[in-house]
Amino acid sequence: MSLLIYNIGLLATPQGQSARGGAAQGDIYTLKDAYLLIRDGRIAAVGQGMPRDYEGETLDAGGRLCTPGLVDAHTHLVFGGWRAHELALKLQGVPYLDILAQGGGILSTVRATRAADEEALAEKALDVLDGMLALGVTSCECKSGYGLDTEQELKQLRVTRTLQDRQPMTLVSTFMGAHALPEEYRGNREGYIDLVINDMLPRVAREGLAQYCDVFCEQGVFSAEESRRILLAAQALGLGAKIHADEVEAIGGSRLAGEIGAVSAEHLIAADDAGIAALKAGGVIACLLPATSLYLGKPFARARDMVNAGVPVCAATDFNPGSCPGSNLQLVMNLACWQYRLLPQEVLTAVTLNAAAAIGLAGEVGTLEAGKRADAVLWDTDNLDYIFYRFGQNLAHTVIKDGHIVAGT
């Protein structure tokens, strides 16, 4: 099967198969009056004008902007219930960690997730994925962490595996059994950590249910030393390490990420100079979540400082039922410009190539280059700045996944 997308007003893409930091994060290749030639789901050629002697299916881009398909590198996609009842508490200024300590927050979602069967969880997640796809997202990461016992964590991960076959987006699974201390282990932290390390992780690895392991390293959740033990055990089993770090307090999560060579450190609102330096030294991607800062009324991460320090930055939704019940990556792109003070070119890399690298897909997606999977978005504009300037409506006109039109017209 072949497809020629022609009459592209402007093609804009980062290039390469690894994350870009520093000045390279804003280094975007552009081509006017471009075409994209696709064969068997992969990009065969990128060029200008029209290729010679082409015979096959065509798509007139109508002079629109074309970018790589977007990649959402941090979601908590599979969960039961919602937590709208917590909105009033948040508006009254009750801290997120206080809600968790009272049995709400993550623990509320754990109860709802445990009560739901796999099909109910899958149907709910499918609705979210459909909306994300329409916004131009063609790949995303999905964390567990709302089961908090072995069978329930495996249930969440099995749902993600099932979802891969029920919709077109590429999904990457992350095991996050160390998301909170479950109610039945209150007063027995060591017992739960032992369960994660010696029961959950081996089962996840043996059944091939996840590519990564994440830990919520935060005051009142898991300490830096506890996180180290869990992540080193995951790495020993062949899983990549990720870490929720420095979201509320800088307790050493970003420094730990650098020390163990984690693939990514996520949130990083409170990251200090030493933490940023550790990320750079360890080759860690900073996965930043501006919509969470917006929703919780918290400061925004020091993205500009991170880019200037040479740390590759990606931006993601953090879609979850508590601290960010929104899955709009286009809004994240807007916020990354307005609040992080990143340039449109830097943000494009943050939601394509760097995001793909953060979930192990940079060799396959994240750029428009020959050999990559043919994931692309045609936008309702002819220039890059416009999709960061406008907000409040979906600007994705046509979404292509593996060479097939999957959303839009």
C-alpha positions in Angstrom: 0.0 0.0 0.0 1.3 3.5 -0.9 0.1 7.0 -0.1 1.5 10.3 -1.4 0.7 13.4 0.7 1.4 16.3 -1.5 0.8 20.1 -1.5 2.1 20.4 2.0 2.5 24.1 2.7 5.2 23.6 5.3 6.7 20.4 6.6 8.3 20.8 10.0 10.1 18.1 11.9 13.0 17.4 14.3 15.5 14.9 13.0 17.3 11.9 14.4 16.8 8.9 16.6 17.7 10.3 20.0 16.5 13.1 22.3 17.8 16.6 21.7 18.8 19.1 24.4 20.2 22.5 24.5 20.2 24.5 21.2 19.6 21.3 19.3 16.1 21.0 20.9 15.0 23.9 18.7 16.7 22.7 15.5 13.8 21.9 13.3 14.0 20.9 9.6 11.4 22.7 7.4 10.5 22.3 3.8 7.9 24.3 1.8 5.8 22.8 -0.9 6.7 19.4 0.4 5.5 15.9 -0.1 5.5 12.8 2.0 5.7 9.4 0.2 4.5 6.4 2.3 4.9 2.8 1.5 3.7 -0.1 3.6 3.2 2.1 6.6 6.6 3.8 6.6 8.0 6.9 5.2 9.7 6.2 1.9 10.7 9.7 1.0 10.3 13.4 1.9 10.7 15.9 -0.9 9.7 19.1 -2.6 7.1 19.5 -5.3 5.9 16.1 -6.7 7.8 12.9 -7.1 8.2 11.6 -10.7 6.1 8.7 -12.0 4.1 8.1 -8.9 1.1 5.9 -9.2 -1.1 5.2 -6.2 -3.3 6.8 -3.6 -2.9 10.5 -3.0 -3.9 13.0 -0.4 -3.9 16.7 -1.1 -2.7 18.5 2.0 -4.2 21.8 0.8 -1.2 23.8 1.7 -1.4 22.8 5.4 1.4 22.4 8.0 2.6 18.8 8.4 4.4 17.6 11.5 5.2 14.2 13.0 2.4 12.6 15.0 2.4 13.7 18.6 3.7 11.5 21.4 2.2 11.7 24.9 5.0 10.3 27.1 3.2 10.4 30.5 -0.3 9.2 31.1 -2.1 7.2 33.8 -4.6 5.9 31.2 -6.3 2.9 32.8 -8.3 3.5 36.0 -11.7 3.2 37.5 -14.0 6.0 38.5 -13.3 9.7 38.6 -12.5 12.1 41.4 -14.7 15.2 40.7 -15.7 15.1 44.4 -12.2 16.3 45.3 -12.5 19.5 43.3 -14.0 21.5 46.2 -11.2 20.3 48.6 -8.6 21.5 46.1 -10.4 24.8 45.6 -10.3 25.3 49.4 -6.6 24.8 49.4 -6.3 21.3 50.8 -2.9 20.0 49.6 -2.7 17.0 47.3 -0.6 14.9 49.7 -3.1 15.7 52.6 -6.0 14.3 50.5 -3.9 11.2 49.9 -3.1 10.9 53.6 -6.9 11.0 54.4 -7.5 8.0 52.1 -8.5 10.0 49.1 -6.5 10.8 46.0 -4.7 7.8 44.5 -6.2 5.5 47.2 -9.8 6.5 46.1 -8.9 5.6 42.5 -7.4 2.3 43.7 -10.7 1.3 45.3 -12.6 2.1 42.0 -10.0 0.3 39.8 -10.0 -2.8 41.9 -13.8 -2.9 41.7 -13.8 -2.7 37.9 -13.3 -5.6 35.5 -10.9 -5.5 32.6 -13.6 -4.8 29.9 -15.0 -1.8 31.8 -11.5 -0.4 32.2 -10.7 -1.0 28.6 -13.9 0.7 27.3 -13.3 3.7 29.4 -9.7 4.0 28.2 -10.8 3.6 24.6 -12.9 6.7 24.8 -10.0 8.7 26.0 -7.7 7.3 23.3 -10.2 8.2 20.6 -10.1 11.8 21.8 -6.3 11.9 22.0 -6.1 10.5 18.5 -8.3 13.2 17.1 -6.0 15.8 18.7 -3.0 14.3 16.8 -1.6 11.9 19.3 -0.4 8.8 17.6 1.7 7.2 20.4 1.4 7.3 24.2 2.7 5.8 27.4 0.3 4.2 29.9 1.2 3.7 33.6 -0.3 1.3 36.0 -0.4 2.2 39.7 -4.0 2.1 40.7 -4.0 -1.6 41.6 -1.4 -1.6 44.3 -1.4 -5.4 44.7 0.0 -8.0 42.4 -3.1 -9.2 40.6 -4.6 -5.7 40.3 -1.5 -4.2 38.9 -1.2 -7.0 36.4 -4.9 -6.4 35.5 -4.2 -2.8 34.6 -1.2 -3.8 32.5 -3.2 -6.5 30.7 -5.8 -3.9 29.8 -3.1 -1.8 28.2 -1.9 -4.8 26.2 -5.5 -5.5 25.1 -5.9 -1.9 24.0 -3.0 -2.1 21.7 -5.0 -4.5 19.5 -8.3 -2.5 19.7 -7.2 0.9 18.4 -4.5 2.3 16.1 -2.2 4.3 18.5 1.1 2.8 19.7 1.0 2.2 23.4 4.0 1.7 25.8 3.4 0.2 29.2 5.0 1.4 32.5 4.6 -0.6 35.7 4.0 1.8 38.7 3.2 -0.4 41.6 5.1 2.0 43.8 2.5 4.8 43.2 1.3 4.9 46.8 1.2 2.8 49.9 -2.1 0.8 49.8 -4.4 1.0 52.8 -3.8 -2.7 53.8 -0.1 -2.0 54.2 -0.4 1.1 56.3 2.2 0.8 59.0 4.1 -1.9 56.9 6.1 0.1 54.3 8.8 -2.5 54.2 6.3 -5.3 53.5 4.8 -3.4 50.5 8.2 -2.6 49.1 9.2 -6.2 49.4 6.0 -7.2 47.5 6.8 -4.7 44.7 10.4 -5.9 44.4 10.0 -9.7 44.9 6.5 -10.4 43.6 5.2 -7.7 41.3 8.3 -6.9 39.3 9.3 -10.5 38.5 5.7 -11.2 37.4 5.6 -8.1 35.2 8.9 -8.9 33.6 8.2 -12.6 33.1 4.9 -11.9 31.4 6.3 -9.0 29.3 3.6 -6.6 30.5 5.7 -3.5 30.7 8.8 -1.8 29.2 9.4 0.5 32.2 9.1 0.8 35.9 8.2 4.1 37.6 8.2 5.2 41.3 6.5 8.1 43.0 9.5 9.5 44.8 8.0 12.2 47.1 7.7 13.3 50.7 5.1 11.1 52.3 5.2 8.5 49.4 8.5 6.8 48.6 11.9 8.1 49.7 14.8 8.4 47.4 16.5 5.4 48.9 13.3 3.3 48.7 12.9 4.4 45.1 16.5 3.4 44.4 15.9 -0.1 45.6 12.8 -0.6 43.5 14.3 0.9 40.3 17.6 -1.0 40.6 15.5 -4.2 40.9 13.5 -3.2 37.8 16.7 -2.5 35.8 18.1 -5.9 36.9 15.0 -7.5 35.3 15.5 -5.6 32.1 13.0 -2.8 32.6 13.9 0.8 32.0 13.7 3.2 34.9 11.4 6.2 35.2 10.8 8.3 38.3 8.2 10.8 39.5 10.6 13.2 41.0 10.6 16.6 42.8 6.9 17.3 42.1 6.3 18.9 45.5 9.7 18.8 47.3 13.3 18.2 46.1 14.0 15.1 48.2 16.6 13.6 45.8 14.5 12.1 43.0 16.2 14.0 40.2 19.6 13.3 41.6 18.7 9.6 41.8 17.5 9.6 38.2 20.9 10.9 37.1 22.8 8.4 39.3 21.1 5.3 38.0 20.7 6.5 34.4 16.9 6.6 34.4 15.4 7.1 30.9 13.3 10.0 32.3 12.4 12.0 35.4 8.9 13.3 35.5 7.2 16.4 37.0 10.3 18.2 38.3 8.4 21.2 39.5 10.7 21.6 42.6 14.0 20.5 40.9 17.0 22.5 42.1 20.2 23.3 40.4 21.9 20.1 41.6 19.0 18.0 40.3 19.1 19.7 36.9 22.9 19.1 36.8 22.3 15.4 37.7 19.8 15.0 34.9 22.3 16.4 32.4 25.1 14.2 33.7 23.0 11.1 33.6 21.5 11.6 30.2 18.0 11.8 31.6 15.1 13.2 29.7 13.0 15.7 31.7 9.3 14.9 31.2 7.4 18.0 32.2 3.7 18.2 32.9 2.5 21.8 32.6 -1.3 21.0 32.7 -0.8 19.5 36.2 0.8 22.7 37.4 -2.2 24.6 35.9 -4.8 22.3 37.4 -3.3 22.2 40.9 -2.3 25.9 40.9 1.3 25.0 41.4 4.5 26.5 40.0 5.7 25.5 36.6 8.9 23.5 36.2 12.1 25.3 35.2 12.0 24.1 31.6 13.9 27.1 30.2 16.8 26.4 32.7 16.7 22.7 31.8 17.0 23.4 28.0 19.7 25.9 28.6 21.6 23.4 30.7 21.4 20.8 27.9 18.8 18.6 29.4 16.4 17.2 26.8 12.9 18.3 27.7 9.6 16.6 26.7 6.1 17.7 27.6 3.2 15.4 28.3 -0.4 15.5 29.7 -0.1 13.5 32.9 -3.7 12.4 32.2 -5.1 11.0 35.4 -8.3 11.2 37.5 -6.9 13.4 40.3 -4.1 15.9 39.5 -4.7 16.3 35.8 -8.1 15.0 34.5 -7.4 16.2 31.0 -5.9 14.5 27.9 -5.4 17.5 25.6 -1.7 17.5 24.4 -2.4 20.5 22.3 -3.2 22.5 25.5 0.1 21.2 26.9 1.9 22.6 23.8 0.3 26.0 24.4 1.3 26.0 28.1 4.8 24.9 27.3 5.2 28.1 25.2 3.4 30.5 27.6 4.5 29.2 31.0 7.8 27.5 30.2 8.9 30.2 27.8 9.9 27.6 25.2 9.9 28.5 21.5 7.5 26.7 19.2 10.4 24.8 17.6 11.5 23.6 21.1 8.0 22.5 22.0 7.5 20.6 18.7 10.6 18.6 19.6 9.3 18.2 23.2 6.1 16.5 22.0 7.6 14.5 19.1 11.2 13.3 19.1 12.0 13.9 22.8 8.7 12.3 23.9 9.3 9.3 21.7 12.8 8.9 23.2 11.3 9.0 26.7 9.3 5.9 25.9 11.8 4.0 23.7 10.3 4.9 20.3 12.7 7.4 18.9 14.0 4.9 16.3 10.4 4.4 15.0 8.4 7.6 15.5 8.8 11.3 16.4 10.2 12.6 13.1 9.3 12.7 9.5 12.2 10.9 7.9 12.7 8.0 5.5 12.4 4.7 7.4 10.3 5.9 10.3 6.7 4.8 10.8 4.4 7.1 8.8 2.8 9.0 11.7 1.9 12.5 10.8 -0.6 15.4 11.4 -1.9 17.9 9.0 -2.9 21.1 10.8 -5.4 23.8 10.0 -2.7 26.3 9.3 0.3 26.9 7.0 2.8 27.8 9.7 4.3 26.4 12.9 3.7 29.3 15.3 -0.1 29.2 14.8 -0.7 25.9 16.6 1.0 27.3 19.7 -0.6 30.8 19.4 -4.2 29.5 19.2 -5.9 27.5 21.9 -9.3 26.2 22.9 -10.1 24.2 19.8 -8.7 21.2 18.0 -6.4 22.4 15.2 -5.5 18.9 13.9 -7.2 18.5 10.5 -6.0 15.0 9.5 -4.2 12.4 11.5 -2.2 9.7 9.8 -1.0 6.6 11.7 1.2 4.0 10.0 0.2 5.4 6.7 -3.5 5.3 7.3 -5.9 8.2 7.8 -7.3 7.6 11.3 -8.9 10.9 12.3 -10.1 14.0 10.6 -11.0 14.5 6.9 
